[in-house]
Amino acid sequence: MSLRTLRIKDEEDMRVLAVRLAQILKMGDVLALRGDLGAGKTSFTRSLVNALAPSEEEVPSPTFTLVQVYERQKPAIWHFDLYRIEEEQDILELGWEDAIRFGVTVVEWPERLGSLMPKDRLEIDIQFVPDSENERDVSFVPHGRWVTRRMTDE
C-alpha cells in the first residue's frame, strides 16, 4: 500500500472503507488514527470492529476508559484513546504491550505514544473537507511491513 488519500462522502463510505481494511488485518497490526475531534476516528473504529465480528456491538469512544477491548473476534481488537494520556508509562499500564503482540490495535491520538510508537503501523489521517459537513479526506501512510501490504479491490 502506498501513500494514498481517498475522499469519503459520508458515514457509509467510511464504513465501507473500514470493512475493506478489516479484510486484511491480522494479529500484531497497529492502526494509528489521526484527526481532529469529531473527524470520524471512533466511527471508523466502530465499523472496523463490526466488520470483524458482525453483531452491531456498541463501540463507544474510550475517551474516559482509555482502552476498550473487543474479544468476540480473534484476534481481539484493542481500541486506545490516548487524548488524556500525559506519560508513556501510563500507556504501558493499559496493556499496550499485550495489545500490540496479541491483538489488532487501533489507537487514537498516536502522537502521545512517543517512543512506544511501533515501527510497523498504518497511519490513517482523517481530515475534514472545507465547506462540507460530511466529507472527509482519509490518507494512509504505511510504515514498516505495511509498505508492501495492499487493501482488497485496489
Order of alpha helices (4+ residues) and beta strands (2+ residues): beta-alpha-beta-alpha-beta-beta-alpha-alpha-beta-beta-beta
